[in-house]
Amino acid sequence: MTELPLSRRSLLRAAALVSGLAALAACGSDDAPGGAEPQRQSQDVLRVALPSSIGSLDAAKESGIMNYVVALLVQEALVGVGSDGSLQPSLAESWTRKDATTYVYTLRKGVTFSDGSPMTAADVLASLDLHAKKGSTSGFAYAYAGVETIEATGDAEITIRLKNPDASFAWTPSPGTLLVTSEKFIQATGERIGTPEGKLLGTGPYKVAEFAPDSHVTLERNDGWWGGKAPFRQIRIDFIPEESTRLLAMRGAELDVALNVPAEQIDQWKTISGVELRTAADRSLVTLAFNTAKAPWDDIHVRKAVAHAIDREGVVRSVLRGHAQVAATIPDPAQWGGVLPPDEVTALYASIPQYGFDLAAAKAELARSATPQGFTDVLSYPSSGPQLGRAALTLAQNLKSLGITLEVKEVPLEQWIADLGKHASGIYLGWYFATTGDPAEYAQQLLHRSARGENGTNIAEYDDAEVSRLLDEAKASTDDAARGKLLGQALVKAAADVPYQPLWWGEAATAFGPAVTTGEFGPYFFVGPWAANLTAR
C-alpha cells in the first residue's frame, strides 16, 4: 500500500476502527440464573464481537481495520501475509519477478468461489481491473497507479507490467489492496458489492449469509474452500462499540472472541473464568501531524515546542497501561524484515532525531517562534479511539504552561476521516494500521510530496524535495539493502523537519472464550482467514 498518488478513500485505512451505533440486543448478565455456570450456544457457531460497526463489506470502499477482519474470512488475494510478515502463496501458488518491472503469478488449481464456480484467470483479471482501470474510484486504485498492463498470459497465469521499477509492488496483490471475486459477480452486482443486498463473493472459508450495517454480519461455512474444512458452521459477528457491553457479553458466555480489549479493562477480562487474553503488536502507528502549510504550524519552532510537550513514555505507561511502545519514527521495527537486519534497524532508529518530553526545551523553542506568547487551536480524535483522546488531553494540559490552548474534541469517525482529507486543520492525530511487512508503506504516504493536497494522505503537507527523491530512489531500487538505506535516510531527514511527532506503535489484546483458542497469535493474525486457525479447547 505504498503507490502514489492516493485517493480520498485510501484515507479510510487511517481508521483503526469504524465507529458503530448498535450493541447486542441482549447479552448475558454477570451470573447465570440460579447461580449456575453461564451456558453458551453450540460450538457449531462462533460468536465474535467487534468494537465498532462497518458500513460496507467491501474493503475497497471502506478500508477500516474491522472491514478487513470480516472481508478476509470471505475473500483472498493472490499472495498472503505469513505470521512473520512475509509474503506467502495464496490464490497464486507461486510468482516470479521476471525483471524490474514484470511480475508473473501462477494461479492455484482447483480453487472455486463459494457459489461453486471455478476461479479462472479472467476472474483475477477482472478483480485487478476494478482498481487498475483508468478512472477507477476504488479505494485501492492508488496502489495500481504505476501499472502499465495486466494480462492473462495463460489459463492459470497473470502477468503484471509496471511503468517503472517499484520494489513495493510485490505487496500490492496481497490482502491490503486486492480481494479477488468473480467476473460474473462484478458484472451482476456492480456498485452493490459490499451492501446488504449485494454482499460479497470470494474463495475464502466463509460466505456472507446476512449483513446488517451497524448491527451484525452472519457468515456460513464454504465447504468447497481449497484450504480445507473451516472449524465452524457459522460465524456471527456483532458490532458492540460499548466496552462494558462486550465485557458483560463474555462474562455471560455470549461470546467466543472479542477484539481490541481496552488496555484499562485487561485486568477485568483476565478475571473471567476460562478466558484467554492474547496480546501482540498490531502494526499501528499513532502520531501527531503538524500542517506545515498553515500558520503557526509552518514554523519549525512551534512544531518542536509541541513535540517536546508530549510525554510519550508517560502516555504509554498510564494511558495504555504499557501495552504499546514509544514510536521513534513512522515504520514499526517489525516491518523491516527482509529489507534490513535487526541490528541495522536498531542503529538506524538510534540515529533518527527525537524530541523527548522536556517542557523547558518546549518553552525555549516557542520563544524562538513567531508566536512566543502562544496561540489557540483544536485537536480532534475519533470516537472509536478513546485512548487517543486521553493522550490528547495530556498534551493539552502540558501546553497550557506554554500559553498554548489546545481544545480537544471528540468527533465521529466518519467526520475525523473527512477532516483528514481536507487538510484544513493545523494539528491532527493520525492513526494508521499497516497491512504489509514493507517499511515504505506509510513512509511514502505520509512524507512524499505527491501525496499533498486535498484528499492526499500527506496530512502534514510536508514538502521536501530531498526526502521525496530518496523515497523515489528507494521505490525504484531492486536491492533490498540499498532500498533500506535510502528509506532510512529519508526518515532521518524528515524527522529533523518535524512534520510529525510519532507517539506510539500499538499493541492489541484479543480475548478468546473458554471454548476456543489458537496456537499462533501475532501481529499478522487477522491479515488472513483467521477463524480457520481457531481450535476447540
C-alpha positions as a Python dict, from the first residue, in 0.01 Angstrom:
ca = {
    (1, 'M'): (0, 0, 0),
    (2, 'T'): (264, 246, -100),
    (3, 'E'): (194, 359, -455),
    (4, 'L'): (109, 724, -510),
    (5, 'P'): (-99, 926, -585),
    (6, 'L'): (-365, 838, -331),
    (7, 'S'): (-744, 866, -343),
    (8, 'R'): (-955, 1006, -58),
    (9, 'R'): (-1087, 660, 17),
    (10, 'S'): (-738, 538, 94),
    (11, 'L'): (-759, 765, 399),
    (12, 'L'): (-1003, 513, 546),
    (13, 'R'): (-702, 296, 613),
    (14, 'A'): (-610, 552, 877),
    (15, 'A'): (-904, 433, 1079),
    (16, 'A'): (-821, 187, 1348),
    (17, 'L'): (-1192, 119, 1399),
    (18, 'V'): (-1514, 201, 1223),
    (19, 'S'): (-1744, 357, 1479),
    (20, 'G'): (-2077, 189, 1547),
    (21, 'L'): (-2413, 275, 1697),
    (22, 'A'): (-2572, -60, 1779),
    (23, 'A'): (-2499, -310, 2052),
    (24, 'L'): (-2622, -663, 2112),
    (25, 'A'): (-2996, -674, 2155),
    (26, 'A'): (-2939, -881, 2466),
    (27, 'C'): (-2633, -1001, 2649),
    (28, 'G'): (-2568, -1220, 2948),
    (29, 'S'): (-2553, -1088, 3299),
    (30, 'D'): (-2259, -1141, 3528),
    (31, 'D'): (-2416, -1454, 3671),
    (32, 'A'): (-2638, -1720, 3517),
    (33, 'P'): (-2987, -1778, 3666),
    (34, 'G'): (-2981, -1980, 3986),
    (35, 'G'): (-2605, -1932, 4023),
    (36, 'A'): (-2529, -2190, 3751),
    (37, 'E'): (-2238, -2151, 3511),
    (38, 'P'): (-2340, -1950, 3202),
    (39, 'Q'): (-2431, -2175, 2908),
    (40, 'R'): (-2324, -2083, 2556),
    (41, 'Q'): (-2463, -2189, 2220),
    (42, 'S'): (-2336, -2491, 2027),
    (43, 'Q'): (-1969, -2474, 1928),
    (44, 'D'): (-2101, -2509, 1574),
    (45, 'V'): (-2145, -2130, 1591),
    (46, 'L'): (-1859, -1891, 1663),
    (47, 'R'): (-1971, -1567, 1830),
    (48, 'V'): (-1743, -1267, 1769),
    (49, 'A'): (-1763, -909, 1897),
    (50, 'L'): (-1605, -620, 1708),
    (51, 'P'): (-1561, -289, 1891),
    (52, 'S'): (-1714, -89, 1606),
    (53, 'S'): (-1952, -129, 1316),
    (54, 'I'): (-1889, -136, 944),
    (55, 'G'): (-2098, 28, 675),
    (56, 'S'): (-1977, -185, 384),
    (57, 'L'): (-1840, -535, 343),
    (58, 'D'): (-1624, -413, 54),
    (59, 'A'): (-1283, -315, 189),
    (60, 'A'): (-1216, -126, -135),
    (61, 'K'): (-1495, 113, -39),
    (62, 'E'): (-1446, 128, 338),
    (63, 'S'): (-1100, 22, 445),
    (64, 'G'): (-1110, 31, 824),
    (65, 'I'): (-928, -248, 1002),
    (66, 'M'): (-1259, -408, 1108),
    (67, 'N'): (-1370, -425, 745),
    (68, 'Y'): (-1069, -644, 679),
    (69, 'V'): (-1139, -863, 982),
    (70, 'V'): (-1471, -955, 818),
    (71, 'A'): (-1373, -949, 450),
    (72, 'L'): (-1069, -1176, 489),
    (73, 'L'): (-1291, -1461, 605),
    (74, 'V'): (-1469, -1440, 269),
    (75, 'Q'): (-1216, -1317, 13),
    (76, 'E'): (-849, -1383, -60),
    (77, 'A'): (-567, -1225, -257),
    (78, 'L'): (-306, -1357, -497),
    (79, 'V'): (-49, -1355, -217),
    (80, 'G'): (-98, -1372, 157),
    (81, 'V'): (91, -1247, 461),
    (82, 'G'): (262, -1501, 686),
    (83, 'S'): (281, -1485, 1063),
    (84, 'D'): (625, -1327, 1032),
    (85, 'G'): (502, -1057, 794),
    (86, 'S'): (649, -1219, 483),
    (87, 'L'): (463, -1277, 157),
    (88, 'Q'): (318, -1628, 121),
    (89, 'P'): (134, -1818, -154),
    (90, 'S'): (-244, -1782, -154),
    (91, 'L'): (-455, -1785, -472),
    (92, 'A'): (-124, -1773, -658),
    (93, 'E'): (69, -2087, -574),
    (94, 'S'): (389, -1918, -694),
    (95, 'W'): (514, -1595, -850),
    (96, 'T'): (830, -1458, -1006),
    (97, 'R'): (972, -1116, -1077),
    (98, 'K'): (1098, -1170, -1432),
    (99, 'D'): (1266, -829, -1442),
    (100, 'A'): (1249, -497, -1259),
    (101, 'T'): (900, -420, -1394),
    (102, 'T'): (737, -759, -1460),
    (103, 'Y'): (558, -987, -1213),
    (104, 'V'): (417, -1326, -1318),
    (105, 'Y'): (168, -1514, -1097),
    (106, 'T'): (81, -1881, -1138),
    (107, 'L'): (-272, -1944, -1012),
    (108, 'R'): (-356, -2226, -776),
    (109, 'K'): (-550, -2507, -944),
    (110, 'G'): (-886, -2634, -825),
    (111, 'V'): (-997, -2314, -649),
    (112, 'T'): (-1369, -2237, -654),
    (113, 'F'): (-1579, -1947, -534),
    (114, 'S'): (-1831, -2007, -259),
    (115, 'D'): (-2108, -2026, -522),
    (116, 'G'): (-1931, -2330, -669),
    (117, 'S'): (-1795, -2165, -983),
    (118, 'P'): (-1426, -2224, -1063),
    (119, 'M'): (-1180, -1938, -1023),
    (120, 'T'): (-1019, -1852, -1356),
    (121, 'A'): (-754, -1611, -1480),
    (122, 'A'): (-1041, -1399, -1617),
    (123, 'D'): (-1180, -1361, -1264),
    (124, 'V'): (-847, -1248, -1124),
    (125, 'L'): (-802, -1012, -1417),
    (126, 'A'): (-1146, -859, -1356),
    (127, 'S'): (-1071, -820, -984),
    (128, 'L'): (-744, -642, -1058),
    (129, 'D'): (-909, -424, -1321),
    (130, 'L'): (-1157, -292, -1064),
    (131, 'H'): (-868, -94, -918),
    (132, 'A'): (-622, -60, -1207),
    (133, 'K'): (-854, 62, -1483),
    (134, 'K'): (-835, 426, -1581),
    (135, 'G'): (-1068, 642, -1376),
    (136, 'S'): (-1124, 380, -1106),
    (137, 'T'): (-1276, 522, -789),
    (138, 'S'): (-1180, 217, -584),
    (139, 'G'): (-1009, 282, -254),
    (140, 'F'): (-732, 52, -377),
    (141, 'A'): (-675, 240, -705),
    (142, 'Y'): (-373, 430, -572),
    (143, 'A'): (-178, 105, -538),
    (144, 'Y'): (-212, 37, -912),
    (145, 'A'): (-121, 383, -1042),
    (146, 'G'): (217, 254, -1159),
    (147, 'V'): (76, -40, -1356),
    (148, 'E'): (129, -42, -1733),
    (149, 'T'): (-60, -360, -1826),
    (150, 'I'): (-232, -658, -1666),
    (151, 'E'): (-281, -965, -1881),
    (152, 'A'): (-390, -1326, -1856),
    (153, 'T'): (-87, -1484, -2021),
    (154, 'G'): (-212, -1840, -1973),
    (155, 'D'): (-506, -2038, -1843),
    (156, 'A'): (-360, -2009, -1494),
    (157, 'E'): (-118, -1718, -1530),
    (158, 'I'): (-142, -1343, -1471),
    (159, 'T'): (133, -1105, -1581),
    (160, 'I'): (156, -751, -1444),
    (161, 'R'): (392, -500, -1603),
    (162, 'L'): (480, -171, -1434),
    (163, 'K'): (565, 162, -1589),
    (164, 'N'): (875, 188, -1371),
    (165, 'P'): (1050, -34, -1116),
    (166, 'D'): (873, -39, -780),
    (167, 'A'): (1010, -264, -507),
    (168, 'S'): (694, -216, -300),
    (169, 'F'): (463, -351, -570),
    (170, 'A'): (520, -709, -457),
    (171, 'W'): (280, -628, -172),
    (172, 'T'): (5, -484, -393),
    (173, 'P'): (-172, -816, -477),
    (174, 'S'): (-180, -902, -103),
    (175, 'P'): (-496, -860, 112),
    (176, 'G'): (-436, -490, 181),
    (177, 'T'): (-511, -389, -179),
    (178, 'L'): (-657, -692, -360),
    (179, 'L'): (-951, -915, -274),
    (180, 'V'): (-1049, -1150, -555),
    (181, 'T'): (-1406, -1206, -669),
    (182, 'S'): (-1561, -1344, -987),
    (183, 'E'): (-1601, -1157, -1314),
    (184, 'K'): (-1966, -1264, -1330),
    (185, 'F'): (-2031, -1132, -980),
    (186, 'I'): (-1872, -797, -1066),
    (187, 'Q'): (-2088, -763, -1377),
    (188, 'A'): (-2408, -867, -1200),
    (189, 'T'): (-2361, -674, -875),
    (190, 'G'): (-2169, -361, -971),
    (191, 'E'): (-2193, -80, -718),
    (192, 'R'): (-2396, -302, -484),
    (193, 'I'): (-2087, -507, -392),
    (194, 'G'): (-2050, -489, -14),
    (195, 'T'): (-2408, -381, 53),
    (196, 'P'): (-2667, -590, 238),
    (197, 'E'): (-2821, -676, -99),
    (198, 'G'): (-2500, -739, -296),
    (199, 'K'): (-2290, -889, -16),
    (200, 'L'): (-1953, -1040, -120),
    (201, 'L'): (-1836, -1337, -321),
    (202, 'G'): (-1496, -1490, -261),
    (203, 'T'): (-1288, -1805, -243),
    (204, 'G'): (-1235, -1797, 134),
    (205, 'P'): (-1353, -2033, 408),
    (206, 'Y'): (-1683, -1849, 464),
    (207, 'K'): (-1960, -1680, 266),
    (208, 'V'): (-2191, -1398, 368),
    (209, 'A'): (-2540, -1508, 469),
    (210, 'E'): (-2660, -1176, 615),
    (211, 'F'): (-2527, -825, 661),
    (212, 'A'): (-2698, -558, 870),
    (213, 'P'): (-2481, -241, 879),
    (214, 'D'): (-2426, -108, 1230),
    (215, 'S'): (-2557, -436, 1373),
    (216, 'H'): (-2401, -767, 1262),
    (217, 'V'): (-2273, -999, 992),
    (218, 'T'): (-2359, -1368, 969),
    (219, 'L'): (-2123, -1596, 777),
    (220, 'E'): (-2180, -1957, 668),
    (221, 'R'): (-1903, -2210, 606),
    (222, 'N'): (-1784, -2255, 247),
    (223, 'D'): (-1738, -2630, 233),
    (224, 'G'): (-1560, -2600, -101),
    (225, 'W'): (-1271, -2394, 33),
    (226, 'W'): (-940, -2507, -115),
    (227, 'G'): (-776, -2469, 227),
    (228, 'G'): (-988, -2744, 386),
    (229, 'K'): (-1295, -2751, 606),
    (230, 'A'): (-1322, -2449, 834),
    (231, 'P'): (-1392, -2534, 1202),
    (232, 'F'): (-1728, -2358, 1246),
    (233, 'R'): (-2051, -2400, 1053),
    (234, 'Q'): (-2148, -2038, 1118),
    (235, 'I'): (-1986, -1719, 1245),
    (236, 'R'): (-2199, -1445, 1399),
    (237, 'I'): (-2011, -1114, 1418),
    (238, 'D'): (-2181, -846, 1627),
    (239, 'F'): (-2076, -481, 1634),
    (240, 'I'): (-2059, -378, 2001),
    (241, 'P'): (-1895, -38, 2049),
    (242, 'E'): (-1965, -17, 2423),
    (243, 'E'): (-1668, -155, 2614),
    (244, 'S'): (-1872, -263, 2917),
    (245, 'T'): (-2127, -442, 2699),
    (246, 'R'): (-1858, -655, 2539),
    (247, 'L'): (-1722, -741, 2882),
    (248, 'L'): (-2066, -844, 3009),
    (249, 'A'): (-2131, -1049, 2696),
    (250, 'M'): (-1814, -1251, 2752),
    (251, 'R'): (-1899, -1299, 3119),
    (252, 'G'): (-2241, -1426, 3015),
    (253, 'A'): (-2092, -1682, 2774),
    (254, 'E'): (-2243, -1498, 2477),
    (255, 'L'): (-1905, -1456, 2304),
    (256, 'D'): (-1612, -1668, 2190),
    (257, 'V'): (-1385, -1393, 2056),
    (258, 'A'): (-1366, -1021, 2139),
    (259, 'L'): (-1125, -796, 1953),
    (260, 'N'): (-946, -485, 2082),
    (261, 'V'): (-994, -526, 2454),
    (262, 'P'): (-924, -180, 2604),
    (263, 'A'): (-598, -156, 2794),
    (264, 'E'): (-772, -21, 3103),
    (265, 'Q'): (-1006, -325, 3111),
    (266, 'I'): (-749, -600, 3060),
    (267, 'D'): (-737, -688, 3430),
    (268, 'Q'): (-1116, -726, 3439),
    (269, 'W'): (-1116, -955, 3135),
    (270, 'K'): (-848, -1170, 3294),
    (271, 'T'): (-1077, -1243, 3588),
    (272, 'I'): (-1340, -1412, 3368),
    (273, 'S'): (-1319, -1787, 3417),
    (274, 'G'): (-1173, -1969, 3117),
    (275, 'V'): (-1100, -1655, 2913),
    (276, 'E'): (-759, -1642, 2746),
    (277, 'L'): (-625, -1295, 2673),
    (278, 'R'): (-365, -1271, 2395),
    (279, 'T'): (-171, -955, 2314),
    (280, 'A'): (52, -868, 2021),
    (281, 'A'): (186, -565, 1837),
    (282, 'D'): (-86, -460, 1594),
    (283, 'R'): (131, -279, 1336),
    (284, 'S'): (-38, 50, 1420),
    (285, 'L'): (112, 396, 1446),
    (286, 'V'): (-38, 688, 1636),
    (287, 'T'): (126, 1019, 1552),
    (288, 'L'): (76, 1390, 1586),
    (289, 'A'): (77, 1558, 1244),
    (290, 'F'): (153, 1928, 1203),
    (291, 'N'): (20, 2107, 896),
    (292, 'T'): (341, 2262, 768),
    (293, 'A'): (149, 2475, 517),
    (294, 'K'): (-66, 2650, 779),
    (295, 'A'): (34, 2910, 1041),
    (296, 'P'): (152, 2880, 1312),
    (297, 'W'): (245, 2518, 1231),
    (298, 'D'): (458, 2628, 936),
    (299, 'D'): (708, 2746, 1200),
    (300, 'I'): (951, 2466, 1290),
    (301, 'H'): (998, 2613, 1639),
    (302, 'V'): (625, 2574, 1709),
    (303, 'R'): (640, 2213, 1588),
    (304, 'K'): (944, 2140, 1805),
    (305, 'A'): (781, 2305, 2105),
    (306, 'V'): (470, 2088, 2082),
    (307, 'A'): (677, 1776, 2011),
    (308, 'H'): (871, 1839, 2333),
    (309, 'A'): (545, 1891, 2527),
    (310, 'I'): (404, 1539, 2485),
    (311, 'D'): (517, 1286, 2743),
    (312, 'R'): (519, 978, 2523),
    (313, 'E'): (663, 746, 2786),
    (314, 'G'): (403, 867, 3034),
    (315, 'V'): (119, 811, 2788),
    (316, 'V'): (233, 456, 2715),
    (317, 'R'): (269, 388, 3086),
    (318, 'S'): (-53, 545, 3217),
    (319, 'V'): (-300, 571, 2928),
    (320, 'L'): (-204, 249, 2751),
    (321, 'R'): (-100, 57, 3064),
    (322, 'G'): (227, -40, 2899),
    (323, 'H'): (55, -205, 2601),
    (324, 'A'): (244, -6, 2337),
    (325, 'Q'): (594, 109, 2251),
    (326, 'V'): (711, 468, 2213),
    (327, 'A'): (748, 527, 1838),
    (328, 'A'): (1083, 657, 1721),
    (329, 'T'): (965, 701, 1360),
    (330, 'I'): (687, 600, 1120),
    (331, 'P'): (752, 230, 1040),
    (332, 'D'): (726, -26, 1318),
    (333, 'P'): (1059, -214, 1359),
    (334, 'A'): (879, -538, 1268),
    (335, 'Q'): (817, -406, 916),
    (336, 'W'): (1182, -418, 813),
    (337, 'G'): (1214, -796, 776),
    (338, 'G'): (1390, -881, 450),
    (339, 'V'): (1496, -518, 395),
    (340, 'L'): (1740, -453, 680),
    (341, 'P'): (1866, -689, 951),
    (342, 'P'): (1757, -612, 1310),
    (343, 'D'): (2093, -468, 1416),
    (344, 'E'): (2088, -220, 1129),
    (345, 'V'): (1729, -123, 1208),
    (346, 'T'): (1831, -59, 1570),
    (347, 'A'): (2123, 156, 1456),
    (348, 'L'): (1901, 347, 1212),
    (349, 'Y'): (1640, 424, 1476),
    (350, 'A'): (1910, 544, 1715),
    (351, 'S'): (2017, 799, 1452),
    (352, 'I'): (1669, 949, 1396),
    (353, 'P'): (1624, 1287, 1572),
    (354, 'Q'): (1397, 1261, 1876),
    (355, 'Y'): (1208, 1527, 2070),
    (356, 'G'): (1172, 1392, 2420),
    (357, 'F'): (945, 1528, 2690),
    (358, 'D'): (1107, 1849, 2812),
    (359, 'L'): (887, 2148, 2897),
    (360, 'A'): (1189, 2377, 2940),
    (361, 'A'): (1302, 2291, 2586),
    (362, 'A'): (944, 2339, 2466),
    (363, 'K'): (928, 2690, 2617),
    (364, 'A'): (1265, 2778, 2464),
    (365, 'E'): (1151, 2666, 2118),
    (366, 'L'): (824, 2859, 2143),
    (367, 'A'): (1018, 3170, 2249),
    (368, 'R'): (1212, 3144, 1921),
    (369, 'S'): (893, 3119, 1716),
    (370, 'A'): (675, 3384, 1554),
    (371, 'T'): (410, 3322, 1825),
    (372, 'P'): (610, 3330, 2150),
    (373, 'Q'): (301, 3419, 2357),
    (374, 'G'): (116, 3111, 2239),
    (375, 'F'): (-200, 3054, 2034),
    (376, 'T'): (-523, 2855, 2026),
    (377, 'D'): (-612, 2553, 1810),
    (378, 'V'): (-832, 2243, 1803),
    (379, 'L'): (-722, 1878, 1803),
    (380, 'S'): (-986, 1620, 1707),
    (381, 'Y'): (-982, 1248, 1766),
    (382, 'P'): (-1221, 971, 1654),
    (383, 'S'): (-1488, 849, 1893),
    (384, 'S'): (-1369, 494, 1828),
    (385, 'G'): (-1028, 576, 1979),
    (386, 'P'): (-1077, 695, 2339),
    (387, 'Q'): (-710, 633, 2416),
    (388, 'L'): (-621, 894, 2153),
    (389, 'G'): (-843, 1140, 2334),
    (390, 'R'): (-679, 1072, 2668),
    (391, 'A'): (-334, 1122, 2514),
    (392, 'A'): (-452, 1448, 2354),
    (393, 'L'): (-582, 1577, 2688),
    (394, 'T'): (-242, 1505, 2843),
    (395, 'L'): (-77, 1712, 2571),
    (396, 'A'): (-330, 1994, 2610),
    (397, 'Q'): (-262, 2012, 2983),
    (398, 'N'): (114, 2039, 2924),
    (399, 'L'): (69, 2306, 2657),
    (400, 'K'): (-114, 2536, 2899),
    (401, 'S'): (214, 2616, 3069),
    (402, 'L'): (345, 2739, 2731),
    (403, 'G'): (49, 2967, 2669),
    (404, 'I'): (-96, 2735, 2404),
    (405, 'T'): (-464, 2648, 2433),
    (406, 'L'): (-548, 2321, 2261),
    (407, 'E'): (-915, 2229, 2255),
    (408, 'V'): (-952, 1851, 2241),
    (409, 'K'): (-1263, 1747, 2055),
    (410, 'E'): (-1418, 1403, 2005),
    (411, 'V'): (-1585, 1356, 1663),
    (412, 'P'): (-1747, 1063, 1481),
    (413, 'L'): (-1501, 852, 1287),
    (414, 'E'): (-1653, 945, 953),
    (415, 'Q'): (-1604, 1316, 1028),
    (416, 'W'): (-1249, 1254, 1150),
    (417, 'I'): (-1161, 1076, 825),
    (418, 'A'): (-1322, 1351, 618),
    (419, 'D'): (-1128, 1615, 809),
    (420, 'L'): (-801, 1432, 745),
    (421, 'G'): (-873, 1450, 374),
    (422, 'K'): (-945, 1824, 377),
    (423, 'H'): (-604, 1923, 520),
    (424, 'A'): (-769, 2232, 668),
    (425, 'S'): (-667, 2192, 1031),
    (426, 'G'): (-337, 2285, 1189),
    (427, 'I'): (-278, 1975, 1401),
    (428, 'Y'): (-406, 1618, 1368),
    (429, 'L'): (-390, 1286, 1542),
    (430, 'G'): (-313, 1022, 1280),
    (431, 'W'): (-393, 655, 1344),
    (432, 'Y'): (-261, 405, 1092),
    (433, 'F'): (-261, 26, 1063),
    (434, 'A'): (-7, -137, 832),
    (435, 'T'): (-126, -437, 633),
    (436, 'T'): (214, -527, 488),
    (437, 'G'): (563, -602, 608),
    (438, 'D'): (701, -321, 395),
    (439, 'P'): (861, -28, 585),
    (440, 'A'): (781, 206, 296),
    (441, 'E'): (406, 154, 331),
    (442, 'Y'): (332, 468, 533),
    (443, 'A'): (663, 647, 480),
    (444, 'Q'): (556, 705, 120),
    (445, 'Q'): (204, 806, 210),
    (446, 'L'): (294, 1046, 490),
    (447, 'L'): (615, 1202, 357),
    (448, 'H'): (608, 1209, -23),
    (449, 'R'): (532, 1549, -173),
    (450, 'S'): (296, 1399, -435),
    (451, 'A'): (58, 1294, -155),
    (452, 'R'): (-7, 1656, -54),
    (453, 'G'): (-328, 1844, -126),
    (454, 'E'): (-692, 1774, -54),
    (455, 'N'): (-767, 1400, -31),
    (456, 'G'): (-396, 1319, -13),
    (457, 'T'): (-251, 1118, 273),
    (458, 'N'): (40, 1353, 346),
    (459, 'I'): (-171, 1526, 611),
    (460, 'A'): (127, 1733, 728),
    (461, 'E'): (151, 1886, 378),
    (462, 'Y'): (522, 1809, 410),
    (463, 'D'): (719, 1916, 104),
    (464, 'D'): (1088, 1832, 90),
    (465, 'A'): (1245, 1758, -247),
    (466, 'E'): (1532, 1558, -98),
    (467, 'V'): (1305, 1333, 107),
    (468, 'S'): (1082, 1269, -195),
    (469, 'R'): (1388, 1192, -409),
    (470, 'L'): (1513, 940, -153),
    (471, 'L'): (1170, 776, -138),
    (472, 'D'): (1156, 760, -519),
    (473, 'E'): (1501, 601, -538),
    (474, 'A'): (1407, 350, -270),
    (475, 'K'): (1092, 266, -462),
    (476, 'A'): (1288, 202, -782),
    (477, 'S'): (1567, 2, -617),
    (478, 'T'): (1583, -374, -673),
    (479, 'D'): (1842, -422, -398),
    (480, 'D'): (1691, -463, -51),
    (481, 'A'): (1994, -333, 138),
    (482, 'A'): (2024, -24, -80),
    (483, 'R'): (1649, 33, -55),
    (484, 'G'): (1662, 10, 324),
    (485, 'K'): (1941, 267, 345),
    (486, 'L'): (1754, 510, 120),
    (487, 'L'): (1437, 477, 328),
    (488, 'G'): (1642, 530, 642),
    (489, 'Q'): (1797, 847, 504),
    (490, 'A'): (1451, 978, 417),
    (491, 'L'): (1323, 910, 769),
    (492, 'V'): (1623, 1082, 931),
    (493, 'K'): (1595, 1387, 704),
    (494, 'A'): (1221, 1422, 757),
    (495, 'A'): (1244, 1387, 1135),
    (496, 'A'): (1471, 1690, 1151),
    (497, 'D'): (1188, 1898, 999),
    (498, 'V'): (927, 1767, 1250),
    (499, 'P'): (623, 1731, 1023),
    (500, 'Y'): (513, 1452, 1258),
    (501, 'Q'): (578, 1357, 1617),
    (502, 'P'): (529, 977, 1628),
    (503, 'L'): (371, 881, 1960),
    (504, 'W'): (343, 503, 1984),
    (505, 'W'): (335, 175, 1799),
    (506, 'G'): (29, -5, 1924),
    (507, 'E'): (-46, -337, 2080),
    (508, 'A'): (-389, -502, 2069),
    (509, 'A'): (-548, -751, 2306),
    (510, 'T'): (-791, -1019, 2189),
    (511, 'A'): (-1000, -1228, 2428),
    (512, 'F'): (-1074, -1593, 2349),
    (513, 'G'): (-1357, -1756, 2542),
    (514, 'P'): (-1339, -2091, 2721),
    (515, 'A'): (-1434, -2292, 2412),
    (516, 'V'): (-1172, -2170, 2160),
    (517, 'T'): (-803, -2091, 2131),
    (518, 'T'): (-533, -2050, 1870),
    (519, 'G'): (-182, -2185, 1858),
    (520, 'E'): (-7, -1891, 1697),
    (521, 'F'): (-107, -1532, 1767),
    (522, 'G'): (93, -1235, 1644),
    (523, 'P'): (85, -902, 1458),
    (524, 'Y'): (-50, -1053, 1135),
    (525, 'F'): (-303, -1297, 1284),
    (526, 'F'): (-606, -1113, 1144),
    (527, 'V'): (-449, -1044, 800),
    (528, 'G'): (-595, -1363, 654),
    (529, 'P'): (-867, -1626, 716),
    (530, 'W'): (-810, -1606, 1090),
    (531, 'A'): (-1113, -1804, 1208),
    (532, 'A'): (-979, -2109, 1023),
    (533, 'N'): (-685, -2104, 1264),
    (534, 'L'): (-900, -2136, 1576),
    (535, 'T'): (-935, -2468, 1753),
    (536, 'A'): (-1157, -2602, 2030),
    (537, 'R'): (-1003, -2615, 2375),
}
